[in-house]
């Protein structure tokens, strides 16, 4: 067993959004995502095979969905995104880091 902290080892500056797998098996993937003003590419959507539960641990973000609904998330906010729900990150707070916890799992 090795103890780690989700807020440690975060680089002070990154060129691209940082995706780090914490744990995975055939049923689940848990990852930490770090953004510093990063957004999804302008074209295209995330269209995932698995459901995704996501929580903002630190910072702020806006998620945009294909149906044009937008959700602003702040630290402590979370939601479940069903598989094949097209979405993207349209904004993260540029002057500080946004730390996400994402859990991808098989839909029921």
C-alpha positions as CSV (number, residue, x, y, z in Angstrom):
1,X,0.0,0.0,0.0
2,X,1.2,3.5,-0.8
3,X,-0.5,6.6,0.5
4,X,-0.7,9.5,-1.9
5,X,-2.5,12.9,-2.0
6,X,-4.6,14.1,-4.9
7,X,-3.3,17.7,-4.5
8,X,0.4,16.8,-4.5
9,X,2.8,16.6,-7.4
10,X,0.8,19.1,-9.5
11,X,3.1,21.0,-11.8
12,X,2.8,24.8,-11.5
13,X,2.4,25.3,-15.2
14,X,1.4,22.8,-18.0
15,X,1.0,23.2,-21.7
16,X,-1.9,20.9,-22.0
17,X,-4.6,19.6,-19.6
18,X,-3.1,16.9,-17.5
19,X,-4.9,13.5,-17.3
20,X,-3.5,11.0,-14.7
21,X,-4.9,7.5,-14.1
22,X,-5.2,6.8,-10.4
23,X,-6.7,3.3,-10.6
24,X,-8.2,1.1,-13.3
25,X,-9.5,-2.3,-14.1
26,X,-12.0,-3.7,-16.7
27,X,-14.9,-2.1,-14.8
28,X,-13.7,1.3,-13.7
29,X,-11.1,4.0,-14.4
30,X,-10.4,6.7,-11.8
31,X,-8.4,9.7,-12.9
32,X,-7.2,13.1,-11.8
33,X,-7.5,15.9,-14.3
34,X,-5.7,19.2,-13.9
35,X,-6.6,22.3,-15.9
36,X,-5.1,25.8,-15.9
37,X,-7.5,27.7,-18.1
38,X,-7.6,24.7,-20.5
39,X,-10.7,23.8,-22.5
40,X,-11.7,21.0,-24.8
41,X,-10.8,21.4,-28.5
42,X,-13.3,23.8,-30.3
43,X,-14.4,21.1,-32.7
44,X,-15.7,17.7,-31.6
45,X,-17.2,16.4,-28.4
46,X,-16.4,13.8,-25.7
47,X,-18.6,10.9,-26.6
48,X,-17.6,8.2,-24.1
49,X,-18.6,4.5,-24.0
50,X,-18.8,4.6,-20.2
51,X,-20.7,6.7,-17.7
52,X,-18.6,9.4,-16.1
53,X,-19.0,10.7,-12.5
54,X,-17.0,13.9,-12.3
55,X,-16.2,16.3,-9.4
56,X,-14.4,19.6,-9.2
57,X,-12.1,19.4,-6.1
58,X,-10.5,22.8,-6.6
59,X,-11.1,25.7,-9.0
60,X,-14.0,26.3,-11.4
61,X,-15.2,25.1,-14.7
62,X,-18.0,25.2,-17.3
63,X,-19.2,22.0,-19.0
64,X,-21.2,22.4,-22.2
65,X,-23.5,19.7,-23.6
66,X,-24.5,19.1,-27.2
67,X,-28.1,20.2,-26.3
68,X,-26.6,23.6,-25.6
69,X,-27.1,23.3,-21.8
70,X,-24.1,24.6,-19.8
71,X,-23.3,23.8,-16.2
72,X,-20.9,25.9,-14.1
73,X,-19.1,23.8,-11.5
74,X,-17.2,25.1,-8.4
75,X,-15.2,23.2,-5.8
76,X,-17.4,20.4,-4.4
77,X,-19.8,20.2,-7.3
78,X,-20.2,16.9,-9.0
79,X,-22.4,15.3,-11.6
80,X,-22.9,12.0,-13.5
81,X,-22.7,12.1,-17.3
82,X,-24.4,9.1,-18.9
83,X,-22.5,7.2,-21.6
84,X,-22.8,8.9,-25.1
85,X,-23.8,12.2,-23.7
86,X,-21.8,14.6,-25.8
87,X,-20.0,17.2,-23.8
88,X,-16.9,19.4,-23.5
89,X,-15.2,21.7,-21.2
90,X,-15.8,25.2,-22.4
91,X,-14.0,27.1,-19.6
92,X,-11.7,26.6,-16.6
93,X,-10.5,29.3,-14.3
94,X,-7.3,30.6,-16.0
95,X,-5.6,32.2,-13.0
96,X,-5.6,29.1,-10.9
97,X,-5.6,25.3,-11.2
98,X,-8.8,23.3,-11.5
99,X,-8.5,19.8,-10.1
100,X,-11.0,17.2,-11.2
101,X,-11.8,13.7,-10.0
102,X,-13.3,11.6,-12.8
103,X,-14.7,8.0,-12.4
104,X,-15.5,6.2,-15.6
105,X,-17.6,3.1,-15.2
106,X,-19.8,0.6,-17.2
107,X,-23.4,1.8,-17.7
108,X,-26.1,-0.4,-16.2
